[in-house]
């Protein structure tokens, strides 16, 4: 074999790999095909499958960093379009596609993920009617989970203010779209159920695109709603929109306004019903009373002659006894009051002004004018003293300071 260039297996496989890897036409290509023999490695997170069409097939690998970004789970028989690089697996010299992305052929990834999650939760029993809780007829506290700035909260407030103003509304504000929305929605459900503890909860938002509503298709949110002990009404989007949250909730409303109507009765209609029932009850009771009164009259007509006089005698004896007892009480009371009155009259007479005047009081006058102070008299002045039993003419001999102590 002298003169021939002899290559090793590794050299030829390495050459083929380099040749293909350097061919830009085989990098970042889109390939349509059907998935078969799909396998996911539990430990590494990598996915392995075969892509085939009517005539050929080729092995594929999708590493974990790309597989984690998928919005759905690929499965056998699914028609897809993959974005990939073609390369050679040098150990076996086999062509292989290194896949970066997978999209359903003719069906959006988000819609497919929605359908797959819906089917899985359905099989688990999260949508079972037997698990759904009945709504309270007359809620006193209603929890709401939605955006504080959105139209949904205003629609709910307007409807409840008109239909059932007796209820207290407790809002837990959340983001209803974006990456943080699912976490906030889950936390709000738990808070409402364990802290706020309303009679029922309304969760939802106004309409939007499928991307806007995707937060309500989160699997963990679905499980939080399922495990919630408080009845929940889901009102996500418009009438034609459906979310996973709608299927798990105890009741689905087409809009937030409709959720408010389902959450509480109409107070005005309830009052009309109560008035109607009151009229019926009054009429029924009146008829019943009339019937019983007629029956009582018939019974009394038979017993009246035998009972009336005996009862009248008993009542007369009791009345006489009460009369004597009352008269005795009144007389005793009058006697006590008379005694107290006599004692008070004696005290009043002893302390009357005339008696006091007789005992200790006199009046002084000078030239017919009453004297009120010693300063009105000088030494040598004449004046009169009037007592209860007579008058004395007096002359001032001496004056000293002081007087009657108070």
KOLVO-937498 format. One line per field, with one value per residue (C-alpha): residue number from 1; residue in three letters; x negated, y negated, z. Coordinates in nm, 3 decimals, decimal comma, always signed. Example, Ala and Ser with C-alpha at 12.3 -4.5 7.8 and 13.67 -1.06 7.14 Angstrom:
2
nr: [1; 2]
rest: [ALA; SER]
u: [-1,230; -1,367]
v: [+0,450; +0,106]
w: [+0,780; +0,714]
// end
This chain:
406
nr: [1; 2; 3; 4; 5; 6; 7; 8; 9; 10; 11; 12; 13; 14; 15; 16; 17; 18; 19; 20; 21; 22; 23; 24; 25; 26; 27; 28; 29; 30; 31; 32; 33; 34; 35; 36; 37; 38; 39; 40; 41; 42; 43; 44; 45; 46; 47; 48; 49; 50; 51; 52; 53; 54; 55; 56; 57; 58; 59; 60; 61; 62; 63; 64; 65; 66; 67; 68; 69; 70; 71; 72; 73; 74; 75; 76; 77; 78; 79; 80; 81; 82; 83; 84; 85; 86; 87; 88; 89; 90; 91; 92; 93; 94; 95; 96; 97; 98; 99; 100; 101; 102; 103; 104; 105; 106; 107; 108; 109; 110; 111; 112; 113; 114; 115; 116; 117; 118; 119; 120; 121; 122; 123; 124; 125; 126; 127; 128; 129; 130; 131; 132; 133; 134; 135; 136; 137; 138; 139; 140; 141; 142; 143; 144; 145; 146; 147; 148; 149; 150; 151; 152; 153; 154; 155; 156; 157; 158; 159; 160; 161; 162; 163; 164; 165; 166; 167; 168; 169; 170; 171; 172; 173; 174; 175; 176; 177; 178; 179; 180; 181; 182; 183; 184; 185; 186; 187; 188; 189; 190; 191; 192; 193; 194; 195; 196; 197; 198; 199; 200; 201; 202; 203; 204; 205; 206; 207; 208; 209; 210; 211; 212; 213; 214; 215; 216; 217; 218; 219; 220; 221; 222; 223; 224; 225; 226; 227; 228; 229; 230; 231; 232; 233; 234; 235; 236; 237; 238; 239; 240; 241; 242; 243; 244; 245; 246; 247; 248; 249; 250; 251; 252; 253; 254; 255; 256; 257; 258; 259; 260; 261; 262; 263; 264; 265; 266; 267; 268; 269; 270; 271; 272; 273; 274; 275; 276; 277; 278; 279; 280; 281; 282; 283; 284; 285; 286; 287; 288; 289; 290; 291; 292; 293; 294; 295; 296; 297; 298; 299; 300; 301; 302; 303; 304; 305; 306; 307; 308; 309; 310; 311; 312; 313; 314; 315; 316; 317; 318; 319; 320; 321; 322; 323; 324; 325; 326; 327; 328; 329; 330; 331; 332; 333; 334; 335; 336; 337; 338; 339; 340; 341; 342; 343; 344; 345; 346; 347; 348; 349; 350; 351; 352; 353; 354; 355; 356; 357; 358; 359; 360; 361; 362; 363; 364; 365; 366; 367; 368; 369; 370; 371; 372; 373; 374; 375; 376; 377; 378; 379; 380; 381; 382; 383; 384; 385; 386; 387; 388; 389; 390; 391; 392; 393; 394; 395; 396; 397; 398; 399; 400; 401; 402; 403; 404; 405; 406]
rest: [UNK; UNK; UNK; UNK; UNK; UNK; UNK; UNK; UNK; UNK; UNK; UNK; UNK; UNK; UNK; UNK; UNK; UNK; UNK; UNK; UNK; UNK; UNK; UNK; UNK; UNK; UNK; UNK; UNK; UNK; UNK; UNK; UNK; UNK; UNK; UNK; UNK; UNK; UNK; UNK; UNK; UNK; UNK; UNK; UNK; UNK; UNK; UNK; UNK; UNK; UNK; UNK; UNK; UNK; UNK; UNK; UNK; UNK; UNK; UNK; UNK; UNK; UNK; UNK; UNK; UNK; UNK; UNK; UNK; UNK; UNK; UNK; UNK; UNK; UNK; UNK; UNK; UNK; UNK; UNK; UNK; UNK; UNK; UNK; UNK; UNK; UNK; UNK; UNK; UNK; UNK; UNK; UNK; UNK; UNK; UNK; UNK; UNK; UNK; UNK; UNK; UNK; UNK; UNK; UNK; UNK; UNK; UNK; UNK; UNK; UNK; UNK; UNK; UNK; UNK; UNK; UNK; UNK; UNK; UNK; UNK; UNK; UNK; UNK; UNK; UNK; UNK; UNK; UNK; UNK; UNK; UNK; UNK; UNK; UNK; UNK; UNK; UNK; UNK; UNK; UNK; UNK; UNK; UNK; UNK; UNK; UNK; UNK; UNK; UNK; UNK; UNK; UNK; UNK; UNK; UNK; UNK; UNK; UNK; UNK; UNK; UNK; UNK; UNK; UNK; UNK; UNK; UNK; UNK; UNK; UNK; UNK; UNK; UNK; UNK; UNK; UNK; UNK; UNK; UNK; UNK; UNK; UNK; UNK; UNK; UNK; UNK; UNK; UNK; UNK; UNK; UNK; UNK; UNK; UNK; UNK; UNK; UNK; UNK; UNK; UNK; UNK; UNK; UNK; UNK; UNK; UNK; UNK; UNK; UNK; UNK; UNK; UNK; UNK; UNK; UNK; UNK; UNK; UNK; UNK; UNK; UNK; UNK; UNK; UNK; UNK; UNK; UNK; UNK; UNK; UNK; UNK; UNK; UNK; UNK; UNK; UNK; UNK; UNK; UNK; UNK; UNK; UNK; UNK; UNK; UNK; UNK; UNK; UNK; UNK; UNK; UNK; UNK; UNK; UNK; UNK; UNK; UNK; UNK; UNK; UNK; UNK; UNK; UNK; UNK; UNK; UNK; UNK; UNK; UNK; UNK; UNK; UNK; UNK; UNK; UNK; UNK; UNK; UNK; UNK; UNK; UNK; UNK; UNK; UNK; UNK; UNK; UNK; UNK; UNK; UNK; UNK; UNK; UNK; UNK; UNK; UNK; UNK; UNK; UNK; UNK; UNK; UNK; UNK; UNK; UNK; UNK; UNK; UNK; UNK; UNK; UNK; UNK; UNK; UNK; UNK; UNK; UNK; UNK; UNK; UNK; UNK; UNK; UNK; UNK; UNK; UNK; UNK; UNK; UNK; UNK; UNK; UNK; UNK; UNK; UNK; UNK; UNK; UNK; UNK; UNK; UNK; UNK; UNK; UNK; UNK; UNK; UNK; UNK; UNK; UNK; UNK; UNK; UNK; UNK; UNK; UNK; UNK; UNK; UNK; UNK; UNK; UNK; UNK; UNK; UNK; UNK; UNK; UNK; UNK; UNK; UNK; UNK; UNK; UNK; UNK; UNK; UNK; UNK; UNK; UNK; UNK; UNK; UNK; UNK; UNK; UNK; UNK; UNK; UNK; UNK; UNK; UNK; UNK; UNK; UNK; UNK; UNK; UNK; UNK; UNK; UNK; UNK; UNK; UNK; UNK]
u: [+0,000; -0,299; -0,227; +0,134; +0,253; +0,404; +0,647; +0,772; +1,143; +1,112; +0,948; +1,225; +1,504; +1,330; +1,298; +1,666; +1,765; +1,547; +1,674; +2,038; +1,987; +1,817; +2,097; +2,310; +2,603; +2,632; +2,634; +2,951; +3,176; +3,550; +3,667; +4,023; +4,093; +4,279; +4,146; +4,097; +3,922; +3,922; +3,720; +3,647; +3,351; +3,463; +3,115; +2,958; +3,271; +3,168; +3,427; +3,364; +3,593; +3,607; +3,744; +3,888; +4,094; +4,231; +3,886; +3,618; +3,540; +3,261; +3,162; +3,205; +3,085; +3,205; +2,992; +3,149; +3,076; +3,302; +3,552; +3,636; +3,759; +4,028; +4,385; +4,522; +4,413; +4,325; +4,466; +4,459; +4,665; +4,650; +4,575; +4,320; +4,073; +3,732; +3,452; +3,121; +2,763; +2,659; +2,348; +2,180; +2,169; +1,810; +1,815; +2,056; +2,012; +2,383; +2,553; +2,748; +2,955; +2,874; +3,210; +3,249; +3,625; +3,937; +4,264; +4,583; +4,651; +4,983; +5,058; +4,910; +4,686; +4,885; +5,212; +5,065; +4,927; +5,272; +5,441; +5,182; +5,213; +5,590; +5,593; +5,353; +5,542; +5,869; +5,731; +5,613; +5,968; +5,906; +6,211; +6,450; +6,791; +6,801; +6,514; +6,673; +6,810; +7,148; +7,152; +7,304; +7,646; +7,589; +7,214; +7,103; +6,741; +6,624; +6,254; +6,128; +5,799; +5,720; +5,527; +5,595; +5,576; +5,774; +6,135; +6,228; +6,223; +6,433; +6,688; +6,713; +6,750; +7,022; +7,225; +7,198; +7,272; +7,594; +7,702; +7,566; +7,423; +7,434; +7,118; +6,769; +6,522; +6,158; +5,912; +5,576; +5,406; +5,186; +5,024; +5,250; +4,995; +4,619; +4,361; +4,443; +4,819; +4,851; +4,653; +4,858; +5,185; +5,089; +4,984; +5,309; +5,523; +5,343; +5,370; +5,740; +5,810; +5,604; +5,585; +5,873; +6,117; +6,406; +6,728; +6,619; +6,341; +6,354; +6,032; +5,984; +5,918; +6,060; +6,013; +5,691; +5,484; +5,396; +5,055; +5,221; +5,433; +5,154; +5,087; +5,423; +5,309; +5,031; +5,034; +4,938; +5,216; +5,461; +5,356; +5,378; +5,735; +5,820; +5,686; +5,856; +6,122; +6,311; +6,547; +6,387; +6,544; +6,308; +6,371; +6,084; +6,121; +6,434; +6,718; +6,532; +6,206; +6,131; +5,842; +5,725; +5,832; +6,188; +6,200; +6,063; +6,268; +6,598; +6,780; +6,679; +6,812; +6,774; +6,672; +6,584; +6,923; +7,100; +6,892; +7,021; +7,378; +7,324; +7,153; +7,445; +7,824; +8,013; +8,117; +8,410; +8,549; +8,492; +8,693; +8,977; +8,972; +8,972; +9,267; +9,458; +9,379; +9,483; +9,819; +9,874; +9,773; +10,004; +10,296; +10,227; +10,200; +10,520; +10,711; +10,562; +10,655; +11,011; +11,046; +10,912; +11,127; +11,442; +11,345; +11,274; +11,612; +11,786; +11,596; +11,662; +12,033; +12,049; +11,830; +11,923; +12,230; +12,045; +11,724; +11,822; +11,990; +11,732; +11,449; +11,637; +11,671; +11,303; +11,211; +11,443; +11,281; +10,935; +11,041; +11,175; +10,853; +10,646; +10,870; +10,824; +10,451; +10,421; +10,632; +10,417; +10,098; +10,236; +10,343; +10,005; +9,831; +10,055; +9,989; +9,614; +9,635; +9,849; +9,596; +9,312; +9,516; +9,584; +9,214; +9,119; +9,385; +9,245; +8,894; +9,025; +9,206; +8,899; +8,685; +8,939; +8,818; +9,064; +8,938; +8,579; +8,657; +8,809; +8,502; +8,209; +8,279; +8,351; +8,369; +8,195; +8,338; +8,233; +8,483; +8,707; +8,430; +8,299; +7,934; +7,723; +7,377; +7,215; +7,043; +7,377; +7,368; +7,136; +7,076; +7,366; +7,617; +7,963; +8,138; +8,409; +8,379; +8,682; +8,723; +8,997; +9,164; +9,088; +8,870; +8,573; +8,435; +8,053; +7,757; +7,406; +7,162; +6,865; +6,767; +6,535; +6,422; +6,563; +6,911; +7,119; +6,914; +7,060]
v: [+0,000; -0,216; -0,555; -0,570; -0,827; -0,609; -0,780; -0,668; -0,641; -0,936; -1,144; -1,085; -1,140; -1,454; -1,577; -1,517; -1,695; -1,998; -2,012; -2,012; -2,246; -2,503; -2,495; -2,797; -2,658; -2,381; -2,618; -2,780; -2,591; -2,529; -2,171; -2,040; -1,687; -1,452; -1,368; -1,005; -0,818; -1,129; -1,079; -1,320; -1,250; -1,293; -1,368; -1,581; -1,756; -1,696; -1,577; -1,317; -1,234; -1,145; -1,378; -1,204; -1,257; -1,015; -0,902; -0,980; -1,034; -1,195; -1,193; -1,508; -1,634; -1,940; -2,037; -2,139; -2,512; -2,517; -2,253; -2,459; -2,742; -2,533; -2,640; -2,292; -1,929; -1,764; -1,417; -1,140; -1,204; -1,582; -1,775; -2,046; -2,290; -2,286; -2,542; -2,364; -2,307; -1,993; -1,825; -1,486; -1,279; -1,179; -0,867; -0,687; -0,914; -0,976; -1,296; -1,467; -1,779; -2,006; -2,171; -2,521; -2,568; -2,368; -2,513; -2,318; -2,308; -2,492; -2,532; -2,798; -2,680; -2,871; -2,727; -2,379; -2,431; -2,551; -2,241; -2,008; -2,165; -2,165; -1,795; -1,705; -1,899; -1,753; -1,402; -1,496; -1,604; -1,976; -2,058; -1,814; -1,958; -1,767; -1,978; -2,312; -2,507; -2,683; -3,061; -3,227; -3,382; -3,700; -3,777; -4,035; -4,055; -4,006; -3,975; -4,095; -4,003; -4,224; -4,535; -4,847; -5,059; -4,839; -4,874; -4,545; -4,679; -4,981; -4,760; -4,533; -4,829; -4,988; -4,669; -4,578; -4,937; -4,921; -4,563; -4,484; -4,788; -4,594; -4,400; -4,517; -4,503; -4,407; -4,447; -4,273; -4,459; -4,253; -4,268; -4,083; -4,039; -4,009; -3,779; -3,869; -3,833; -3,457; -3,488; -3,789; -3,617; -3,305; -3,511; -3,710; -3,394; -3,260; -3,598; -3,634; -3,277; -3,279; -3,645; -3,846; -3,552; -3,694; -3,509; -3,472; -3,587; -3,737; -3,693; -3,827; -4,113; -4,279; -4,150; -4,138; -3,928; -3,567; -3,684; -3,935; -3,659; -3,400; -3,467; -3,304; -2,984; -2,924; -2,572; -2,681; -2,942; -2,671; -2,458; -2,755; -2,822; -2,452; -2,437; -2,762; -2,702; -3,020; -3,003; -3,171; -3,328; -3,356; -3,646; -3,661; -3,858; -3,883; -3,637; -3,438; -3,412; -3,105; -3,043; -2,751; -2,958; -2,959; -2,579; -2,535; -2,808; -2,730; -2,949; -3,113; -3,457; -3,592; -3,941; -4,114; -4,290; -3,956; -3,818; -4,097; -4,015; -3,647; -3,724; -3,901; -3,927; -4,235; -4,419; -4,588; -4,260; -4,101; -4,378; -4,326; -3,954; -4,018; -4,257; -4,001; -3,728; -3,954; -4,021; -3,651; -3,567; -3,833; -3,708; -3,346; -3,427; -3,630; -3,339; -3,104; -3,337; -3,373; -2,995; -2,941; -3,222; -3,063; -2,729; -2,895; -3,068; -2,734; -2,577; -2,870; -2,861; -2,512; -2,578; -2,937; -2,866; -2,623; -2,822; -3,186; -3,221; -3,012; -3,218; -3,541; -3,441; -3,358; -3,690; -3,878; -3,714; -3,793; -4,150; -4,205; -4,065; -4,295; -4,590; -4,528; -4,483; -4,800; -5,003; -4,885; -4,980; -5,322; -5,391; -5,289; -5,509; -5,809; -5,761; -5,763; -6,072; -6,256; -6,182; -6,312; -6,621; -6,703; -6,674; -6,905; -7,164; -7,173; -7,232; -7,502; -7,683; -7,676; -7,828; -8,084; -8,447; -8,576; -8,329; -8,402; -8,775; -8,722; -8,538; -8,748; -9,025; -9,405; -9,705; -10,044; -10,376; -10,737; -11,007; -10,741; -10,601; -10,245; -10,216; -9,958; -10,044; -10,180; -10,438; -10,618; -10,719; -10,957; -10,994; -11,181; -11,088; -10,972; -10,673; -10,410; -10,031; -9,822; -9,476; -9,222; -9,335; -9,713; -10,018; -10,180; -10,534; -10,525; -10,766; -10,685; -10,708; -10,526; -10,360; -10,061; -9,859; -9,511; -9,374; -9,057; -8,763; -8,596]
w: [+0,000; -0,041; -0,193; -0,066; +0,193; +0,463; +0,707; +1,043; +1,125; +1,362; +1,091; +0,841; +1,092; +1,217; +0,859; +0,790; +1,113; +1,035; +0,676; +0,786; +1,082; +0,858; +0,602; +0,689; +0,488; +0,747; +1,047; +1,182; +0,939; +0,981; +0,920; +0,914; +1,026; +1,259; +1,605; +1,692; +1,972; +2,196; +2,518; +2,798; +3,025; +3,389; +3,525; +3,253; +3,129; +2,765; +2,512; +2,241; +1,951; +1,583; +1,315; +1,009; +0,695; +0,436; +0,317; +0,574; +0,938; +1,140; +1,507; +1,713; +2,048; +2,242; +2,538; +2,867; +2,833; +2,525; +2,640; +2,951; +2,728; +2,558; +2,632; +2,558; +2,585; +2,253; +2,195; +1,938; +1,624; +1,659; +1,340; +1,418; +1,271; +1,442; +1,428; +1,444; +1,330; +1,139; +1,270; +1,293; +1,606; +1,567; +1,782; +1,548; +1,246; +1,235; +1,126; +1,402; +1,444; +1,742; +1,805; +1,955; +1,923; +1,841; +1,718; +1,643; +1,272; +1,224; +1,598; +1,830; +2,112; +2,374; +2,253; +2,251; +2,603; +2,709; +2,567; +2,719; +3,064; +3,038; +2,949; +3,230; +3,499; +3,372; +3,423; +3,773; +3,865; +3,914; +3,699; +3,867; +3,944; +4,272; +4,407; +4,326; +4,623; +4,632; +4,655; +4,965; +4,900; +5,099; +5,119; +5,376; +5,257; +4,896; +4,809; +4,469; +4,304; +4,005; +3,901; +4,106; +3,790; +3,552; +3,442; +3,609; +3,967; +3,868; +3,691; +3,997; +4,236; +4,021; +3,992; +4,361; +4,466; +4,268; +4,345; +4,692; +4,877; +5,207; +5,113; +5,208; +4,917; +4,993; +4,702; +4,681; +4,393; +4,157; +3,816; +3,571; +3,293; +3,262; +3,416; +3,777; +3,736; +3,814; +4,141; +4,252; +4,165; +4,361; +4,665; +4,647; +4,642; +4,951; +5,130; +5,058; +5,169; +5,492; +5,603; +5,455; +5,478; +5,273; +5,198; +4,834; +4,598; +4,248; +4,047; +3,697; +3,459; +3,152; +2,799; +2,604; +2,370; +2,446; +2,567; +2,803; +2,957; +2,981; +3,352; +3,429; +3,251; +3,504; +3,652; +4,005; +4,003; +3,900; +4,195; +4,434; +4,317; +4,348; +4,706; +4,811; +5,081; +4,988; +4,687; +4,383; +4,075; +3,778; +3,538; +3,289; +2,968; +2,758; +2,707; +2,439; +2,638; +2,847; +3,084; +3,298; +3,599; +3,459; +3,454; +3,808; +3,977; +4,147; +3,896; +3,570; +3,471; +3,116; +3,240; +3,571; +3,565; +3,525; +3,814; +4,041; +3,939; +4,015; +4,347; +4,515; +4,491; +4,374; +4,690; +4,518; +4,386; +4,727; +4,895; +4,649; +4,723; +5,097; +5,065; +4,861; +5,112; +5,401; +5,236; +5,176; +5,534; +5,676; +5,468; +5,564; +5,934; +5,924; +5,773; +6,029; +6,316; +6,185; +6,162; +6,514; +6,653; +6,513; +6,663; +6,999; +6,999; +6,945; +7,233; +7,464; +7,385; +7,536; +7,842; +7,913; +8,130; +8,357; +8,391; +8,381; +8,719; +8,904; +8,759; +8,833; +9,202; +9,221; +9,062; +9,304; +9,609; +9,478; +9,402; +9,757; +9,906; +9,685; +9,786; +10,160; +10,123; +9,917; +10,165; +10,457; +10,273; +10,186; +10,546; +10,682; +10,430; +10,513; +10,887; +10,834; +10,615; +10,874; +11,147; +10,932; +10,843; +11,211; +11,295; +11,008; +11,111; +11,466; +11,327; +11,094; +11,380; +11,605; +11,332; +11,207; +11,173; +11,437; +11,700; +11,615; +11,647; +11,987; +12,113; +11,997; +11,744; +11,793; +11,555; +11,597; +11,460; +11,471; +11,386; +11,229; +11,005; +11,046; +11,149; +10,970; +11,104; +11,420; +11,203; +11,168; +11,542; +11,728; +12,104; +12,255; +11,977; +12,089; +11,920; +11,985; +12,026; +11,930; +12,087; +12,041; +12,363; +12,371; +12,286; +12,468; +12,425; +12,431; +12,415; +12,282; +12,572; +12,413; +12,075; +12,026; +11,728; +11,669; +11,638; +11,613; +11,485; +11,181]
// end
